[in-house]
Amino acid sequence: MSSFQPAYKIWMQVKRASDLLPPGGSPLNPYISFQLQGSSENVKTKSIKNSTDPVYNDTLSIDGFFIGSDMLHIWVLNKDEDGNEDKVVGYAQLFMNDLQLGSNQNITVDLYKYDEKRKTMSRQSTKGEAGSINIIFHLAKLNDTPFEVNEWSYPLYQAWFDVISASNIPQVQGQPANPYVSVTVSPAANLQVYRTKAKMGITHPLWNERTRLLLDNYQSQTLNITMHSKNNDGEDPVIGQLSIDLSKCTVGPVIDTHVAMQSQTGDSPIVLHLRLQILAKGTDPFDFVRVTEEEEAEAYNEIQLRGINLIMPQPGVEAVDLVAINTKLITTSTITTTTTTTTTTTAMVFDDATIMDMIKAEQETSSREAEILLRSVNSYDHCNFDWEALSSTFSTSFTGYSQKGHSISGPHPSDENNTWHYHEVIIRDKVRKPKKIENIKLTLAGLDDIPMDAEDATLEITAQLLSLTKPKGQAYRVVLDGSSENANVFEFKKVKPGYSVEILIYQKAGGETKLIAGQRLRVKKMKFDEDDIQQVKLLTPEQLKNSEDYNKRGTAGRIVLLFEHEVNYR
């Protein structure tokens, strides 16, 4: 089960499955297993003997906890009649926030091949390659009647989080650290662990990575940010930690700031550059802007670490709440010392060319915590004078000024009262580099010498855009049976040089589908020429498994393609 209390019920009528993949050509006795991420509750259908298109008509239910982020794992397994371990032959995952609440939805779940080592969908698999399942879902309130329509709503939010860079990385056991950052959300059944790349031996790492985190009631949730040092010989030690209380954030504004991570090594705090924006589900986030090493170095040179001593009214009180008035996030690493009468907390605050106005201090709350409200103000907001070379006959000495401050050399009464002068601030335009948008198009012009080993077989081609870690968008699927005279075109939007296009060719004969050839085309190595049709050698399934690319010598025939691309700036 789960440590959380159920908040809603997931009802499922599992109708049937289609085109399931038998394990190694042996008979398939499939059953379907369901489990929410973060929960131990598992429900299953019955097993159907010797069928790749089983009919179940089973009704199942499972507890739900966080409608905004709950993820349902779906496994299709083969029941082994010899007592061996049941093997997974198909896998999918489904987020509950993509379903309507309270109504009955007939969903076709496309299955992927399963990676036993990574315990998730295979990176080499395409959508629907392992078959599909037909399920009627009903997300019901706890006391609602199953499959009786009673629509309800829930506010759904997402956090877009950018890990830009870090500085002041401490050494680990006398050696440069190999830092990477992990991010989770809590409380949640689905922690959504995101991890950046590890930067080996780099003290000022630049990541420029973005992730999206699904939220539930964000007013009671926290982003947990941990910096580790990758250790190839054992456990990765924690070198810095930071928690962001999302209740102090508002929906819409972008927080772009440098913050202090609490050091776990006894060194001075690590400086982390992050961006954060909370938006309603379905709302486009702010444009991702990559930062160069030169820009980050300049920014870090302007950042100072200041200590603010806060005297607490009661001994032993350690909590200090730093609140940003103008949506700028302020995060602290605190150092506390206690005497017999007071507690002094030093808040180590990173601020980039800003100062903090203390608006309220030492106000004791019912929980005996002191709340400190700080306002983030640009230093030039206080006084913004451009001094010119003007002569003056006035004395700059303040000796003998009147107590009321009315003499020329005396301070203004507002200065005597420790208030600020505020003057008009010139708005400084921020110049942003145009964003490069690249689209590519591949036109299939032919195939040659494909190693088919069955008569009356048809060929099926899939084309999928891949990032470094996962598929991007939906895969193209084309059946070549000689009935179409039109060229097949695969178009991919917003590609990056590090992406690749994976083309897989399957032979379908006698009810069996098997992979016979394929290729992974790196975008940055493609030669775009609208007048040049190019032949690319295809790899065997074994060569694909060994991650060989198309610079290697392929032995599984050739594919003829026309490469085109379009580049726009905005």
N, C-alpha and C positions, 0 to 999 in steps of 0.2 A: 504494500500500500504506500501511502505518502504521509509525510509529517504535516501536511496541510489539510485543512477541512475542505470537503467537497463544496464547490460553488455552483455547479450545474451538472447535468447528465448528458452523456453522449450515447444516443441510441442509434443502432445500425441494423438495417436489414440487408444482409449480404446475399445478393441474388445469384450471381454466377461469376466465373472467370473465363477468359478466352485466351487462346494462343500461348498457353504457358509453355515454358521450356523444360523438357524432360532432362534429368541429369545424365549426361553422357550417353544419350540414346536409350537408356533403360526405362522401364515402365514408371509412370509418374502417379503417385498417390497423394494428391495435394490437399493441404489444409491451410487456413489463413489465421495468422496470429496478430493481435492488436495490443499495443501498450503505449501509454503516454510517457514522454520523456520525463524523468524524475520520479516516476511512480513504479511500484513493483506489481501493480494489478495487471494481470494479463488474461485476455479472453480469446477463445479459439472457436473456429467452426469445426464441424465434423470433417473427417477425411473421406475423400471420394477415390475409389480404387481405379487405377489405370485410365486416367483421363487428363487431357490437356485443355479441355473445355468443360470443367465441372460445374454442376448446378447445385447450389447449397440451400437457398431460401431459409437461412438461419437468422434469428434475431438475437442480437447481443447488446450489452450496455457496459459502459465504463465510466468512472467518475472523472469529472473535469474540475480544474482548480483555478487557473488563470486564463480567462477567455482570450486575453490579448496576446498571449505568448505560448499557450499550450501547443505542443507538436505531437502528432500521433504517428508512431512507427507502425508500418504494415509489412509483415513478412509472409511470403508464400513458401511453405516448407513441404518437402517430400517425406511422407511417412515411411520410414524404413521398416520393413516387415521382418528383417533379420535381427532386430534389436540394436542395430548400430545407430549412431547419432543422426537425427533428421537434418538434412541439408537444406539450406535456403536456396531457392531457385528463382526468386523474384523479390524486389523490395521497392517500397515507396514511403514517403513521409508527407504528412498533410498538416498544415497549420489550421487550427480551429477558427482563427479570425478571418479566414477566407470563406467561411460558410455563413449562410444566413441563420439568424437566431430565431428559433421557434417554428420554423416552417420545415416542410419535408423536401429535401433536395436529392435528386437522382444524379449521382456523380459517377463518372467513369475515371477510375484511378489507373494511370499508366505506370507500368512496372519497369524497373531497371534491373540489370544484373547486379549481383551482390559481391562486394569485396570482403572476403572473410577476414583478411588481415586488418583492415581499417574499420570493419563492422559498420559499413554504410554502403551507399550505392557506388558502383564501380565508376571511376572517372572515364573509363573507356566505353561505357555503355551509353546508349541513346534512349530517349524517351519512348516507352512502349516496346522496347526490344525484348523484354521478358514477358510480354503479354499485358493484360489489363483485367480489372475487377469492376463489376457493377455493384454499387452500394447506394442505398437510400439512407441519408443521414438526417437525424433530428436532434438538434441541440436544444435541450429542454431545461426549464427551471426545475429545481429539485422535486417540487410537488406537482409538476405538470404530468398529464397523461401522455404516455409514449405515442408519438406519431399523430397526436391531435394538435392541429395548428393553433399556436398561441404565440404570435410574434412578439419579440421583445428586443430591446436595444441596449448597447453598452458602448461608452466612449472609448475609441481605440486610438492609441498614440504610438509613435515611433521616435526613437532617439537616433539621430545621425551623428556619428562620432568619428572625428578625424584624429589620428595620432600623427603629428607632424615631425617632432624631433625631441631630443633631450640633450642636456648638458650637465656637466659636473658629475659624471658617472664615476663611482668609486672603483678602486681595484678590488679583486676578489682573490684572497690568499696570495697577495703580492703580484698578481698578474692582471693585465687589462681584462675588463669584463667583456662578455659577449651578450649585450643586452637585447631583450625583447620584451614587449608589453602584452599582457593579457587583460581582457575586459569581460566582466560578467555583470548581470543584473540580479538584484535580490530585494525582497523575497520573490521567488519564482520557482516553479517546478522545472522549467526549462531555463537553465542559467545562461544559455547562448554563449558559451565560451568562445571569444574571439582572440586570436593570437597573431601578432605581427611577425614578420621575419626576424630572425636573429642577426644582429650586426656583429660580426666576429672581430673582437679586439679593437672596437671603435669607441672612443670616449665621448664623441659628439655625434651620435647616430642621427641620420635623417631617414624617416620612414615614408612620409607622404602616403599613408594608408587610411582607408575609410571603411567603416562597417555600419550596418543598420541593426539596431537592437529593438525588439518588440517590447512594448511596455504594457502593463496592466493599469493599475491605479498608480500613476507615476508620482502622485503626491505622497505616497508612502513607500517609494522604492529608492534604491541607492545604486549608483554605478560604482563598482569595485574595480580599481585599476591597480595592477601589480606589475612591477618590473622584476624580471628574473635575469640571471646570467646563465646562458646555455652551457651545460656541462656534458660533454660527450661520454664521460666515464661514470656518471651517476646522476643523482637528483640535482635539478637546477635550483640553486639557492635564490632566495628572495632578497633583492637589494633595495627595493623601494615600494611604498604602498601609498595609495590615495583613495579616499572615498568621497563621492560627490552626492550630496543629498538633493535629489531631484525636486523636492518640495520647495527649494529655494530658486528653482528655475521657472520660467514662464514659457508658454507655447508661442513659438514664432521667432523671437530674437536669436541671433547667432552669437554665441560666446566664443571669442577667439582670444586666448590668454595663455600666459606662462604661469605655471603653478609649482608650488613646492611639494615634492613627494616626501613623506616621512621616511627617513633613512633607516634601514634595518641593519646597517653595518657600523653605526656609530660615527659616520662621517657627516659632513654638512649636507643639507638636503639636495636631492636631485631636482633639476629644473626640467619640467615637462611642458612642451608646447602642444596644446590641444585645441580643437574646435568642437562645439556641441550645439545642436539645435533639436528641440522637441517640436514635432509636428503631428497633426492629425493624420491617421492612416490614409494613404492615397494622395497626400500632398507632396509635390516635388520639393526636394531639399535645396539648400543653397548650392551654387556651383562650386565644385571642388577645384581649388587653386593650388597647384603644386608650388612648393617653396624651394628655392635653390639653396645650396650650401652657403653661398655668399650672403644671401638675404638673411639666413638664420644666424650666421656669425655676426652680422651687423646688429641684429636684434638683441642677441645675447650680450653684446658689449654694452648695450644701453640699460640692461636690467640690473637692478641693485637689490640686494637682500637686506631688509631693514628689520630691526627689532622694535616692537611696541610693548612697553611694560604696562601691564594691566594689573592694578592692585585690587584684589578681591576682598569683599567685606568680611568673609568668614574663612578661618583656616581650613585647609583640606578641600576647598572647592576648586576643581580643576577645569570645569567645562567653560569654554568661551565660544560664543556664537558670533561669527563674523558674517555680516549680511551685506550684500551688495545692493545699493539703492537703484543704480541705473543699469541693471541686468549684467554688469560685469562680474564674473565669478571670482571670488576671493577665497583662496584655500590656504590653510595654515599648517605649519608644523610647530607644535607648542613645546616649550620647556618650562617646567613648573618647579618653583622653590617655595617652601612653606616655613613660616616662623610660628611662634606661639600665638600671634595675634592676626596675622594676615597671610594670604597666599598671593604670590606674585607670578603671573603667567606672562612669559615673553612670547608673543605671536610673531613668528618669522614669516613675513609677507613679501612675496615677490611682486613688484609692480613695475611695468614698463613705462618709464617717464611719467609716472603719476604719483600723487601723494594722497594720503587718506585723511579726510576730515572726520574727526570723532564727533558724532552728533549726540550720542547718549552713552554714558558710561556708568559702570558700577551700580546698575539698577538690579536689586536682588529680586528674583522671581520666587514663586511658591516652591519651586524645586531647589531653592538655594543656589541657583546658577546665576552668574552675572551675564547679562546680554550686552554686547558692545555693537553698536550700529556704526558702520563706517561708510563713507561716501567716497567713491573713486572719482577723483577730479584731475584733469590734466594740469600740470604745473603752470602752464601759461594761462590757465583760466583765472588764476588769482591776480596776476599782474602781467599785462602784455604791453610793455612799453618798448618802443624803438628809440634808443637814445641817439641824438645827433650831436655834432660838435658845436654846441652852443655855449657861449661864455656866460658866466653868472657872477653877479656881485654879492649874491646872498651867501651867508655863512652856512656851512654844512654842520656846524657844531650844534648839539642839542643842549648845551650847558645853559641853564637859566630859563628853560621853557616854562610857560605858565602851566599850572596844574590843570587848567581847563582846556589847554591845548589850542588856544586861539592865536598864538603868535606864529610868525612865518616859519620859524624853525621848530615849532612844537608838533607833536603827533596829533593826528586827527582823533576826535573823541571815539570813533569806531575802533581805532587801534588801541586806545586805552581800555576799551571793553573787550579786546581780543576777538573782534569780528573781522571779516575779510572785506576787501574791496573787490567787487566783481565788475569786469569790463567786457565789452563786446569782443567776441572771439572770432577771428577770421577762419572761415571754414576751409580746410585744406583738402583739395581734391586728391583722391587716391587713384593713381593710374594703374589699371589692371591690364595685363597682357591678354590679347584676344585668345579665346579658347579654340583649339584646333579640333575639328570634327572630321573624321575620316570614315567613309563608307566604301565597301568593296563589293564587287560583283564577279562571280565565277560562272561562266557559261560552259556547260558540258557539251562538247562537240563529238565525242566518240569514245569507244573502248576498243582495245586490241589485245589479243593473246591472253584473255582471261582464263585461268585454269579451271574450267568447269568439268565436272566428272559425272554428270548425269544427263540423260536425254530428256528433252521436253522441259528443261528447267528454265525458270525465269530469274532475272537478276533484279535485285533491289539495292538501291544506293541511298545511303543516308549522308547528310552533310551537316556538321555541327560546329558552331563557333565555340572555342575553348579559351578561357583565361588560363592563368598559371595554375589555378586551383579548382576551377569548376566550369561546367558548361554555361554558356551565355545565350539566353533566349531559347527558342524552340528549334528542334532539328528539322531539316528538310528530309522528306522520305519520297523516293521516286521508284516506281516499278517499271522496268524495261521489258516489255513483252512484245515489242514491235508494232503496237497499235497506235503509237503517237509519232507524228512526224515533226513535232515542235521541239526545239532545243530546250533543255532544262536549265533554268537560271537559279542560282543560289545567291541571294543578296543578304549582306550583313551590315548592320548600322553601328556607328560609334565604336569602331574597332581600334585597338591599340597595337603598337609594333610588337609587343610581347605576346599577343594573342596568336592562336593558330586555328586552322580549319581542318577538322578531321573528316575524311571521306572514307566510308566503309562500304564494301561491296559484299552482298550476301547472295548465296545461291538458294533458291526455293524449289524443292522438288519432292514429290511424294509425301507432302505434309511436313517435311523437315526443312528447317532453315539453318544454314551454317555460314560463318564468315569465311571468305576465301581470299580476300585481298583488301588492301586499304592504304591510306597515306595520311600523314600529318603535315600540313603545309604551313610553315611559319610566315606570318604576315610580313615581317621585316625582310624576308628573303624572296618574296614574290616579285616577279618582273612584270610590271604593268605595261601592256602595249595593246591598244585596241585593234591593231592590224596584225598581231602576231599570235597565231594559235600554237600553243606549246604542248609538247608531250611530256608527261611526268611518269616515271617508272613507279609501279606499285609494289608494296611490300607484302610478304606473306604474313599470316597471323602470328607466326613465331617471331618474325622481325618486328612487328608492331609491339608484341609483348616485351621485347627487349628495348623498346623506346628508340629504335633507329628512325632517323628522319630521311627526307628525300634527297639528301646529299649522299646517302648510302646507295649501294647498287641494289635495286629492287629486282625481284625474280618472278613477280606474279602478274606480268602483263603491264599495260600502259593505259593511262587515262589522258584524253585530249581535252584541254581546257583553254578558255580565253579569259585572261585576267584584266579586270578594269577597276579603277578606283576613282573616288571623288573626294576632294578635300575642301572644306569650308572653314571659315573663321567667324566667330561671333564674340 
